[in-house]
Amino acid sequence: MAIFSSDLAHSTRRRWTLYAGTLVFLGLFGSWLALDFLHERARTLDEMGRLALHKSQLLSSVFGDAFLSADYVLRDIAGRIDPTQDLNPSADHAKARQRQLHKLLHEKLTTVSGLEDLVLFDHNCIFTAVASRPQLLGFRSQQRFCDSGQVNFSEPLHIQYMPAERSASGQPVVLMSRTLSDDQGRLLGGVMAVMDLGHAQRWIESFSLEPNDLMAIVDNDGIVLARNPPLPAAMGKPTSPPPGYPPFVQMERTTMFWATSPLDHRERIFGLSRLERFPFIAMVGFDKSRILTGWWHRGWQFLIGFAVLGVLAVLVLRAHLTVLRHSEAMRRLAITDELTGVANRRQLMETGAAEVARARRYQRPLSVLMVDIDHFKHINDRWGHATGDRVIQVMARLLCDTIRQQDHGGRLGGEEFAAILPETDLAGAQTLAERVRVLAASCVRALNDGDAPVSFTVSIGVAMLDANDEGLESLLQRADRALYQAKADGRNRVAVMAAEASSTAHSGTP
């Protein structure tokens, strides 16, 4: 047995345990950071989504005020006219009444910003009075209810986007009409407010936005009425919610979703709020990449910091392990025989003293072997010191391979070796010594400079710890006396020093 195999294995395990522990710690710490950053990302997106929703509610509230004001004006005008007379241009009093109605419409037009015109129309949707552009008199409106002549008298308010090609003014507008009808729902006429989308566009552009964010007003059909930042190609064009969401007309009062714009291909989180009582929806979209810019910056900072921490940890660990290896190498150098790699005299004496103390404490047997290579000087003289060194190395390996795992073997010096055998009585030690002697005599692993086997034998002295031994030194001295007795009796034999009679027993080949 090599006495340092367990120490080497322990050192290797400790080194790899430190590496593994450091990697596990860094992995767990990194995983925790990654999960925390993912949660922060989700929180950031959720907070911005809620902000978009709140901003869209504010936008819808402000935008709805203009329509609410216009509706008040339409209610007031509708309450002042007689549809059977005021809306009939062929009536006798038509000219005088027309002037009165024109004055009324003109006065009301100035009370609401964003109104382009106020118009009265008859049962055929023919304009009978106009506030600002009399040239439109006689023009027929293109609103939906005009084709059927029927309206729902319980819902007299009608709002419709009118593109430029269908508008009487030649500009895209929103028409807001209050109709008058009889009990059967037949259209008698009504009053209409023409909402200037240019005013709505200028109003929505007054809001400041972060880069790539947007605001928009759309109707129930998804027609874009106003947009910030302005995009002429999108104005008056229909848009639609992303797949999986209902059409705008079926959406709840407030909605939040992610969507990628087909115009600039940027992903945004949208907050949508429907105007109360009016078929319009305010949209606020925040650019996802902008939202996550700060998160990405923090992520890269932490990632770089974590990488630096990992590198520093590995460097510190490597430096620590290097110190440990150097310390272990110095320790092993101090207790290891340089030629053979087994325990030197110092290590054997320290280990033996500890085993003697343990054997006495627990009243357990302890034996030692003293091994000496026979005629070693003859080997050196005949084949040289290099061959002698190889014989010593082979003998050290043979001894350590033969004794048990719990035993301790090493070189005392020169060609002399020792083995300390815990939990071994005299008979067991003698049996082990005889095995070592036989193996040495038959060993052919030692080679001379010509690669020829060099035969050698050993003499072994055996002694067992007894009450008269003062310590390890006394025990070794008795084993040494037994060794000299074996040599005196002809070598290549085992001599046992019996404690009780201080006599010597012999075994081996003369």
Buried (B, 14 or more C-beta within 10 A) or exposed (E): BBBBEEBEEEBEEEBEEBBEEBBEEBEEBBEEBBEEBEEEBEEBBEEBBEBBBBBBBEBBBEBBEBBBBBBEBBBBBBEEBEBEEBBBBEBEEBEEBBEBBBEBBBEBBEEBEBBBBBBBBBBEBBBBBBBBBEEBBEBEBBBEBBEEBEBEBEEBBBBBBBBEEBBBBEBBBBBBBBBBBEEEBEBBBBBBBBBBBBBBBBBBBEBEBEEBBBBBBBBBBBBBBBBBEEBEEBBBEEBEBEEEBEEBEEBEEBBBBEBEBEEEEBBBBBBBBBBEEBBBBBBBBBBBEBBBEEBEEEBEEBBEEBEEBBEEBBEEBEEEBEEBEEEBEEEBEEBBBEEBBBBBBEBBBBBBBBBBEEBBEEEBBBBBBBBBBBBBEEBBEEBEEEBBBBBBBBBBBBBBEBBBEEBBBBBBEEBBBBBBBBBBBBEBBBEBBBEBBBBBBEBEEBBBEEEEEBEBBBBBBBBBBBEEBEEBEBBBBBBBBBBBBBBEBEBBBBBBBBBEEEEBBBBBEE
